[in-house]
Amino acid sequence: MFFFLVLLSTIAKAEGEEDKPSAAVYTDVLSQYIWRGFALSRESAVIQPSLAASYKGFSISVWGNYDTNDHNPAIPNQGAKWNETDLILSYSREIYGGLSATVGTIYYSLNGPDSTEVYGGLSYALPWLTVAVTGYREVSHYPGWWVQFDLSRNIKLPCYDMSVDLGMTFVYLNSSDNTAYPDPDNPDQAFSGFLSGQIFAALNIPVWKFISISPRIGFAFPLSHQANQELTLLSWDQQANHVFGGIRIAASF
């Protein structure tokens, strides 16, 4: 999802610069689905298509996840399955001199109970780095707060208009639902604390005017011993550390 929110930010910037509608279509093929540190796939590749459109700071996007061999431990013997569709609505605006704000909502259509979040965040573009913080509040199921801190940079390469995206993400969870995110040391309480970190790199290779391909790799890891237990408990593969990667095919207009 982090890659998806970065794409939304890119679309909003392009729209602000040119003041005309823009759109992007992309598909990620990845070795694993990692969401805020949790592995939501096991021993299977995932295919994640998305469609996004933006105009005057407003964006609407649809994102999905197709698991080639669904191993959800709560729903055994699933096989290949489309198991998630997200609808994202957002508004982004530059406030002043590189400082931008975004508000929005995410509706998660899942195999289990659906979920809805509202979120808001700030980002600041330094000459060599973009810093962002975003808060998410669950409003329908699994009540709690997520706070995500992002550091990212795009580096232009001196050949064929290629570039490299580098990023680092840290996630804090303050849950109010011990049935969804129990404290590993005290299951009667909900988890609260820094949960996961992630680093990633992607090489962007233009192949035509509107089309690019991007090999990418990421590493997700716990931020504490307690987080290690939480990620191990709730990840489908029962592991806290994950190396994953794949390729994106994207078209933007």
MARDREN-894529 format. One record per residue (C-alpha): residue in one letter; residue number from 1; z, x, y. Coordinates in Angstrom, 1 decimal. Layout:
! residues N
<r residuo="a" num="NUM" c3="Z" c1="X" c2="Y"/>
...
//
This chain:
! residues 253
<r residuo="m" num="1" c3="0.0" c1="0.0" c2="0.0"/>
<r residuo="f" num="2" c3="0.6" c1="2.9" c2="2.3"/>
<r residuo="f" num="3" c3="-3.1" c1="3.8" c2="2.1"/>
<r residuo="f" num="4" c3="-3.9" c1="0.2" c2="2.9"/>
<r residuo="l" num="5" c3="-1.7" c1="0.1" c2="6.1"/>
<r residuo="v" num="6" c3="-3.3" c1="3.4" c2="7.2"/>
<r residuo="l" num="7" c3="-6.7" c1="1.7" c2="6.9"/>
<r residuo="l" num="8" c3="-5.5" c1="-1.3" c2="9.0"/>
<r residuo="s" num="9" c3="-4.3" c1="1.1" c2="11.7"/>
<r residuo="t" num="10" c3="-7.7" c1="2.9" c2="11.7"/>
<r residuo="i" num="11" c3="-9.6" c1="-0.4" c2="12.0"/>
<r residuo="a" num="12" c3="-7.3" c1="-1.5" c2="14.9"/>
<r residuo="k" num="13" c3="-7.9" c1="1.8" c2="16.8"/>
<r residuo="a" num="14" c3="-11.7" c1="1.5" c2="16.4"/>
<r residuo="e" num="15" c3="-11.6" c1="-2.1" c2="17.6"/>
<r residuo="g" num="16" c3="-9.6" c1="-1.1" c2="20.6"/>
<r residuo="e" num="17" c3="-12.0" c1="1.6" c2="21.5"/>
<r residuo="e" num="18" c3="-15.2" c1="-0.4" c2="21.2"/>
<r residuo="d" num="19" c3="-13.8" c1="-4.0" c2="21.8"/>
<r residuo="k" num="20" c3="-16.0" c1="-5.5" c2="19.2"/>
<r residuo="p" num="21" c3="-15.3" c1="-6.9" c2="15.7"/>
<r residuo="s" num="22" c3="-15.0" c1="-4.4" c2="12.9"/>
<r residuo="a" num="23" c3="-14.7" c1="-4.7" c2="9.1"/>
<r residuo="a" num="24" c3="-14.0" c1="-2.5" c2="6.1"/>
<r residuo="v" num="25" c3="-14.4" c1="-2.9" c2="2.4"/>
<r residuo="y" num="26" c3="-13.0" c1="-0.4" c2="-0.1"/>
<r residuo="t" num="27" c3="-12.0" c1="0.0" c2="-3.7"/>
<r residuo="d" num="28" c3="-9.4" c1="2.4" c2="-5.0"/>
<r residuo="v" num="29" c3="-9.5" c1="3.5" c2="-8.7"/>
<r residuo="l" num="30" c3="-6.1" c1="5.1" c2="-9.4"/>
<r residuo="s" num="31" c3="-4.2" c1="6.5" c2="-12.3"/>
<r residuo="q" num="32" c3="-1.1" c1="4.4" c2="-11.5"/>
<r residuo="y" num="33" c3="0.1" c1="1.7" c2="-9.1"/>
<r residuo="i" num="34" c3="3.0" c1="3.0" c2="-7.0"/>
<r residuo="w" num="35" c3="4.7" c1="0.6" c2="-4.6"/>
<r residuo="r" num="36" c3="7.5" c1="2.0" c2="-2.4"/>
<r residuo="g" num="37" c3="8.3" c1="4.5" c2="-5.1"/>
<r residuo="f" num="38" c3="8.3" c1="2.0" c2="-8.0"/>
<r residuo="a" num="39" c3="5.7" c1="2.4" c2="-10.8"/>
<r residuo="l" num="40" c3="4.1" c1="-1.1" c2="-11.3"/>
<r residuo="s" num="41" c3="1.8" c1="0.1" c2="-14.0"/>
<r residuo="r" num="42" c3="2.2" c1="2.1" c2="-17.2"/>
<r residuo="e" num="43" c3="-0.4" c1="4.0" c2="-19.3"/>
<r residuo="s" num="44" c3="-3.3" c1="2.4" c2="-17.6"/>
<r residuo="a" num="45" c3="-5.7" c1="2.8" c2="-14.6"/>
<r residuo="v" num="46" c3="-5.6" c1="0.3" c2="-11.8"/>
<r residuo="i" num="47" c3="-8.5" c1="-0.9" c2="-9.6"/>
<r residuo="q" num="48" c3="-7.5" c1="-2.0" c2="-6.1"/>
<r residuo="p" num="49" c3="-10.2" c1="-3.6" c2="-4.0"/>
<r residuo="s" num="50" c3="-9.6" c1="-4.7" c2="-0.4"/>
<r residuo="l" num="51" c3="-11.4" c1="-6.5" c2="2.5"/>
<r residuo="a" num="52" c3="-10.2" c1="-6.2" c2="6.1"/>
<r residuo="a" num="53" c3="-11.6" c1="-7.5" c2="9.4"/>
<r residuo="s" num="54" c3="-10.3" c1="-6.9" c2="12.9"/>
<r residuo="y" num="55" c3="-11.0" c1="-8.0" c2="16.5"/>
<r residuo="k" num="56" c3="-9.1" c1="-7.4" c2="19.7"/>
<r residuo="g" num="57" c3="-6.1" c1="-6.1" c2="17.8"/>
<r residuo="f" num="58" c3="-5.8" c1="-8.9" c2="15.3"/>
<r residuo="s" num="59" c3="-6.4" c1="-8.1" c2="11.7"/>
<r residuo="i" num="60" c3="-6.7" c1="-10.1" c2="8.5"/>
<r residuo="s" num="61" c3="-6.9" c1="-8.5" c2="5.1"/>
<r residuo="v" num="62" c3="-6.9" c1="-9.3" c2="1.4"/>
<r residuo="w" num="63" c3="-5.9" c1="-6.7" c2="-1.1"/>
<r residuo="g" num="64" c3="-5.7" c1="-6.9" c2="-4.9"/>
<r residuo="n" num="65" c3="-4.6" c1="-5.1" c2="-8.0"/>
<r residuo="y" num="66" c3="-6.3" c1="-5.2" c2="-11.4"/>
<r residuo="d" num="67" c3="-4.5" c1="-3.4" c2="-14.2"/>
<r residuo="t" num="68" c3="-6.7" c1="-2.3" c2="-17.0"/>
<r residuo="n" num="69" c3="-3.8" c1="-2.6" c2="-19.5"/>
<r residuo="d" num="70" c3="-0.9" c1="-4.5" c2="-18.0"/>
<r residuo="h" num="71" c3="2.4" c1="-3.4" c2="-19.4"/>
<r residuo="n" num="72" c3="4.8" c1="-5.4" c2="-17.4"/>
<r residuo="p" num="73" c3="8.1" c1="-5.2" c2="-19.4"/>
<r residuo="a" num="74" c3="9.0" c1="-8.7" c2="-18.3"/>
<r residuo="i" num="75" c3="5.8" c1="-10.2" c2="-19.6"/>
<r residuo="p" num="76" c3="4.7" c1="-8.4" c2="-22.8"/>
<r residuo="n" num="77" c3="1.3" c1="-8.2" c2="-24.3"/>
<r residuo="q" num="78" c3="-0.7" c1="-8.9" c2="-21.2"/>
<r residuo="g" num="79" c3="-3.7" c1="-6.6" c2="-21.6"/>
<r residuo="a" num="80" c3="-6.2" c1="-6.2" c2="-18.8"/>
<r residuo="k" num="81" c3="-5.2" c1="-8.5" c2="-16.0"/>
<r residuo="w" num="82" c3="-5.5" c1="-9.2" c2="-12.2"/>
<r residuo="n" num="83" c3="-1.7" c1="-9.3" c2="-11.4"/>
<r residuo="e" num="84" c3="-1.4" c1="-9.2" c2="-7.6"/>
<r residuo="t" num="85" c3="-3.2" c1="-10.5" c2="-4.5"/>
<r residuo="d" num="86" c3="-1.9" c1="-9.8" c2="-1.0"/>
<r residuo="l" num="87" c3="-2.8" c1="-11.5" c2="2.2"/>
<r residuo="i" num="88" c3="-1.9" c1="-9.5" c2="5.4"/>
<r residuo="l" num="89" c3="-2.1" c1="-10.8" c2="9.0"/>
<r residuo="s" num="90" c3="-1.3" c1="-8.4" c2="11.8"/>
<r residuo="y" num="91" c3="-1.6" c1="-7.7" c2="15.5"/>
<r residuo="s" num="92" c3="-1.6" c1="-4.1" c2="16.9"/>
<r residuo="r" num="93" c3="-1.7" c1="-2.9" c2="20.5"/>
<r residuo="e" num="94" c3="-1.4" c1="0.3" c2="22.3"/>
<r residuo="i" num="95" c3="1.6" c1="0.2" c2="24.7"/>
<r residuo="y" num="96" c3="1.3" c1="3.4" c2="26.6"/>
<r residuo="g" num="97" c3="-0.2" c1="6.8" c2="26.1"/>
<r residuo="g" num="98" c3="-0.4" c1="7.0" c2="22.3"/>
<r residuo="l" num="99" c3="2.5" c1="4.7" c2="21.6"/>
<r residuo="s" num="100" c3="1.3" c1="1.6" c2="19.6"/>
<r residuo="a" num="101" c3="3.1" c1="-1.4" c2="18.2"/>
<r residuo="t" num="102" c3="2.2" c1="-3.6" c2="15.2"/>
<r residuo="v" num="103" c3="3.6" c1="-6.9" c2="14.0"/>
<r residuo="g" num="104" c3="2.5" c1="-8.9" c2="11.0"/>
<r residuo="t" num="105" c3="3.2" c1="-10.7" c2="7.8"/>
<r residuo="i" num="106" c3="2.4" c1="-10.0" c2="4.1"/>
<r residuo="y" num="107" c3="2.1" c1="-12.7" c2="1.5"/>
<r residuo="y" num="108" c3="2.4" c1="-11.3" c2="-2.1"/>
<r residuo="s" num="109" c3="0.8" c1="-13.5" c2="-4.8"/>
<r residuo="l" num="110" c3="2.4" c1="-12.2" c2="-8.0"/>
<r residuo="n" num="111" c3="2.8" c1="-13.0" c2="-11.7"/>
<r residuo="g" num="112" c3="6.4" c1="-13.9" c2="-11.0"/>
<r residuo="p" num="113" c3="7.8" c1="-15.6" c2="-7.9"/>
<r residuo="d" num="114" c3="5.6" c1="-15.1" c2="-4.8"/>
<r residuo="s" num="115" c3="7.0" c1="-13.1" c2="-1.9"/>
<r residuo="t" num="116" c3="6.6" c1="-13.0" c2="1.8"/>
<r residuo="e" num="117" c3="7.5" c1="-10.3" c2="4.3"/>
<r residuo="v" num="118" c3="7.4" c1="-10.1" c2="8.1"/>
<r residuo="y" num="119" c3="7.2" c1="-6.7" c2="9.6"/>
<r residuo="g" num="120" c3="7.0" c1="-4.8" c2="12.9"/>
<r residuo="g" num="121" c3="6.6" c1="-1.1" c2="13.7"/>
<r residuo="l" num="122" c3="5.9" c1="1.6" c2="16.3"/>
<r residuo="s" num="123" c3="3.7" c1="4.6" c2="16.0"/>
<r residuo="y" num="124" c3="3.1" c1="7.6" c2="18.3"/>
<r residuo="a" num="125" c3="0.1" c1="9.8" c2="18.2"/>
<r residuo="l" num="126" c3="1.0" c1="13.4" c2="19.0"/>
<r residuo="p" num="127" c3="-1.8" c1="15.9" c2="19.4"/>
<r residuo="w" num="128" c3="-1.3" c1="17.2" c2="15.9"/>
<r residuo="l" num="129" c3="0.7" c1="14.5" c2="14.1"/>
<r residuo="t" num="130" c3="1.2" c1="10.7" c2="14.1"/>
<r residuo="v" num="131" c3="4.7" c1="9.5" c2="13.6"/>
<r residuo="a" num="132" c3="5.5" c1="5.8" c2="12.6"/>
<r residuo="v" num="133" c3="8.4" c1="3.7" c2="11.7"/>
<r residuo="t" num="134" c3="8.0" c1="0.1" c2="10.3"/>
<r residuo="g" num="135" c3="10.7" c1="-2.4" c2="9.3"/>
<r residuo="y" num="136" c3="9.9" c1="-5.1" c2="6.7"/>
<r residuo="r" num="137" c3="12.1" c1="-8.2" c2="6.1"/>
<r residuo="e" num="138" c3="11.7" c1="-10.4" c2="3.0"/>
<r residuo="v" num="139" c3="11.9" c1="-14.0" c2="4.0"/>
<r residuo="s" num="140" c3="11.3" c1="-16.0" c2="0.8"/>
<r residuo="h" num="141" c3="12.5" c1="-14.1" c2="-2.3"/>
<r residuo="y" num="142" c3="14.4" c1="-10.8" c2="-3.0"/>
<r residuo="p" num="143" c3="16.1" c1="-10.9" c2="0.5"/>
<r residuo="g" num="144" c3="16.6" c1="-7.5" c2="2.2"/>
<r residuo="w" num="145" c3="15.3" c1="-4.9" c2="4.6"/>
<r residuo="w" num="146" c3="12.8" c1="-2.1" c2="3.9"/>
<r residuo="v" num="147" c3="12.3" c1="0.6" c2="6.5"/>
<r residuo="q" num="148" c3="9.4" c1="3.0" c2="6.1"/>
<r residuo="f" num="149" c3="9.0" c1="6.3" c2="8.0"/>
<r residuo="d" num="150" c3="5.5" c1="7.9" c2="8.0"/>
<r residuo="l" num="151" c3="4.1" c1="11.2" c2="9.1"/>
<r residuo="s" num="152" c3="0.3" c1="11.6" c2="8.9"/>
<r residuo="r" num="153" c3="-2.5" c1="13.8" c2="10.1"/>
<r residuo="n" num="154" c3="-6.2" c1="13.8" c2="9.9"/>
<r residuo="i" num="155" c3="-7.9" c1="17.3" c2="9.9"/>
<r residuo="k" num="156" c3="-11.6" c1="17.5" c2="10.7"/>
<r residuo="l" num="157" c3="-13.5" c1="19.9" c2="8.5"/>
<r residuo="p" num="158" c3="-16.4" c1="22.1" c2="9.8"/>
<r residuo="c" num="159" c3="-19.0" c1="20.7" c2="7.4"/>
<r residuo="y" num="160" c3="-20.8" c1="17.4" c2="6.7"/>
<r residuo="d" num="161" c3="-18.3" c1="15.4" c2="8.9"/>
<r residuo="m" num="162" c3="-15.7" c1="15.7" c2="6.2"/>
<r residuo="s" num="163" c3="-12.0" c1="15.4" c2="6.9"/>
<r residuo="v" num="164" c3="-8.7" c1="15.6" c2="5.1"/>
<r residuo="d" num="165" c3="-5.9" c1="13.0" c2="5.4"/>
<r residuo="l" num="166" c3="-2.4" c1="14.4" c2="4.9"/>
<r residuo="g" num="167" c3="0.7" c1="12.2" c2="4.9"/>
<r residuo="m" num="168" c3="4.4" c1="11.9" c2="4.0"/>
<r residuo="t" num="169" c3="6.4" c1="8.7" c2="3.6"/>
<r residuo="f" num="170" c3="10.1" c1="7.9" c2="3.3"/>
<r residuo="v" num="171" c3="11.5" c1="4.5" c2="2.3"/>
<r residuo="y" num="172" c3="14.9" c1="3.1" c2="3.0"/>
<r residuo="l" num="173" c3="16.1" c1="-0.1" c2="1.2"/>
<r residuo="n" num="174" c3="18.9" c1="-2.4" c2="2.2"/>
<r residuo="s" num="175" c3="18.7" c1="-5.2" c2="-0.4"/>
<r residuo="s" num="176" c3="20.8" c1="-8.4" c2="-0.3"/>
<r residuo="d" num="177" c3="19.8" c1="-9.4" c2="-3.9"/>
<r residuo="n" num="178" c3="21.6" c1="-7.6" c2="-6.7"/>
<r residuo="t" num="179" c3="19.5" c1="-9.4" c2="-9.3"/>
<r residuo="a" num="180" c3="16.3" c1="-7.8" c2="-7.9"/>
<r residuo="y" num="181" c3="17.6" c1="-4.4" c2="-6.8"/>
<r residuo="p" num="182" c3="21.0" c1="-3.8" c2="-8.4"/>
<r residuo="d" num="183" c3="23.2" c1="-0.9" c2="-7.4"/>
<r residuo="p" num="184" c3="23.0" c1="1.4" c2="-10.5"/>
<r residuo="d" num="185" c3="26.7" c1="2.3" c2="-10.2"/>
<r residuo="n" num="186" c3="27.8" c1="-1.3" c2="-9.5"/>
<r residuo="p" num="187" c3="25.4" c1="-3.9" c2="-10.8"/>
<r residuo="d" num="188" c3="27.4" c1="-6.7" c2="-9.0"/>
<r residuo="q" num="189" c3="26.2" c1="-5.2" c2="-5.7"/>
<r residuo="a" num="190" c3="22.7" c1="-4.7" c2="-4.3"/>
<r residuo="f" num="191" c3="21.1" c1="-1.3" c2="-3.7"/>
<r residuo="s" num="192" c3="21.4" c1="0.2" c2="-0.2"/>
<r residuo="g" num="193" c3="20.2" c1="3.6" c2="0.8"/>
<r residuo="f" num="194" c3="17.2" c1="6.0" c2="1.1"/>
<r residuo="l" num="195" c3="15.0" c1="5.2" c2="-1.9"/>
<r residuo="s" num="196" c3="11.8" c1="7.1" c2="-2.3"/>
<r residuo="g" num="197" c3="9.5" c1="9.7" c2="-0.7"/>
<r residuo="q" num="198" c3="5.8" c1="10.3" c2="-1.1"/>
<r residuo="i" num="199" c3="3.4" c1="12.9" c2="-0.1"/>
<r residuo="f" num="200" c3="-0.4" c1="12.5" c2="-0.4"/>
<r residuo="a" num="201" c3="-3.7" c1="14.1" c2="0.4"/>
<r residuo="a" num="202" c3="-7.2" c1="12.7" c2="0.6"/>
<r residuo="l" num="203" c3="-10.6" c1="14.3" c2="1.2"/>
<r residuo="n" num="204" c3="-13.0" c1="12.0" c2="3.1"/>
<r residuo="i" num="205" c3="-16.7" c1="12.6" c2="2.3"/>
<r residuo="p" num="206" c3="-19.3" c1="10.7" c2="4.1"/>
<r residuo="v" num="207" c3="-22.3" c1="9.8" c2="1.9"/>
<r residuo="w" num="208" c3="-24.2" c1="7.5" c2="4.2"/>
<r residuo="k" num="209" c3="-23.7" c1="6.1" c2="7.7"/>
<r residuo="f" num="210" c3="-21.2" c1="3.4" c2="6.7"/>
<r residuo="i" num="211" c3="-20.1" c1="4.7" c2="3.3"/>
<r residuo="s" num="212" c3="-17.7" c1="7.4" c2="2.2"/>
<r residuo="i" num="213" c3="-15.8" c1="8.5" c2="-0.9"/>
<r residuo="s" num="214" c3="-12.3" c1="9.9" c2="-0.9"/>
<r residuo="p" num="215" c3="-10.7" c1="11.7" c2="-3.9"/>
<r residuo="r" num="216" c3="-6.9" c1="11.5" c2="-3.4"/>
<r residuo="i" num="217" c3="-3.7" c1="12.6" c2="-5.0"/>
<r residuo="g" num="218" c3="-0.1" c1="11.7" c2="-4.4"/>
<r residuo="f" num="219" c3="3.4" c1="12.5" c2="-5.6"/>
<r residuo="a" num="220" c3="6.3" c1="10.0" c2="-5.4"/>
<r residuo="f" num="221" c3="9.9" c1="11.0" c2="-5.8"/>
<r residuo="p" num="222" c3="13.5" c1="9.7" c2="-5.4"/>
<r residuo="l" num="223" c3="15.6" c1="10.7" c2="-2.4"/>
<r residuo="s" num="224" c3="19.0" c1="10.7" c2="-4.1"/>
<r residuo="h" num="225" c3="20.7" c1="10.6" c2="-7.5"/>
<r residuo="q" num="226" c3="21.4" c1="6.9" c2="-7.0"/>
<r residuo="a" num="227" c3="17.7" c1="6.4" c2="-6.0"/>
<r residuo="n" num="228" c3="16.7" c1="8.2" c2="-9.1"/>
<r residuo="q" num="229" c3="18.6" c1="5.8" c2="-11.2"/>
<r residuo="e" num="230" c3="17.2" c1="2.8" c2="-9.3"/>
<r residuo="l" num="231" c3="13.6" c1="3.9" c2="-9.6"/>
<r residuo="t" num="232" c3="14.0" c1="4.7" c2="-13.3"/>
<r residuo="l" num="233" c3="15.6" c1="1.3" c2="-14.0"/>
<r residuo="l" num="234" c3="12.9" c1="-0.7" c2="-12.3"/>
<r residuo="s" num="235" c3="9.7" c1="1.3" c2="-12.8"/>
<r residuo="w" num="236" c3="7.5" c1="0.0" c2="-15.6"/>
<r residuo="d" num="237" c3="7.3" c1="3.5" c2="-17.1"/>
<r residuo="q" num="238" c3="11.1" c1="4.1" c2="-16.7"/>
<r residuo="q" num="239" c3="10.5" c1="7.3" c2="-14.6"/>
<r residuo="a" num="240" c3="11.5" c1="8.2" c2="-11.1"/>
<r residuo="n" num="241" c3="8.9" c1="10.9" c2="-10.3"/>
<r residuo="h" num="242" c3="5.2" c1="10.1" c2="-10.4"/>
<r residuo="v" num="243" c3="2.1" c1="12.1" c2="-9.8"/>
<r residuo="f" num="244" c3="-0.9" c1="9.8" c2="-9.4"/>
<r residuo="g" num="245" c3="-4.5" c1="10.1" c2="-8.0"/>
<r residuo="g" num="246" c3="-8.0" c1="8.7" c2="-8.1"/>
<r residuo="i" num="247" c3="-10.9" c1="8.0" c2="-5.8"/>
<r residuo="r" num="248" c3="-11.7" c1="5.5" c2="-3.0"/>
<r residuo="i" num="249" c3="-15.2" c1="4.2" c2="-2.2"/>
<r residuo="a" num="250" c3="-15.2" c1="2.7" c2="1.3"/>
<r residuo="a" num="251" c3="-17.7" c1="1.0" c2="3.6"/>
<r residuo="s" num="252" c3="-16.9" c1="0.3" c2="7.3"/>
<r residuo="f" num="253" c3="-18.9" c1="-1.6" c2="9.9"/>
//
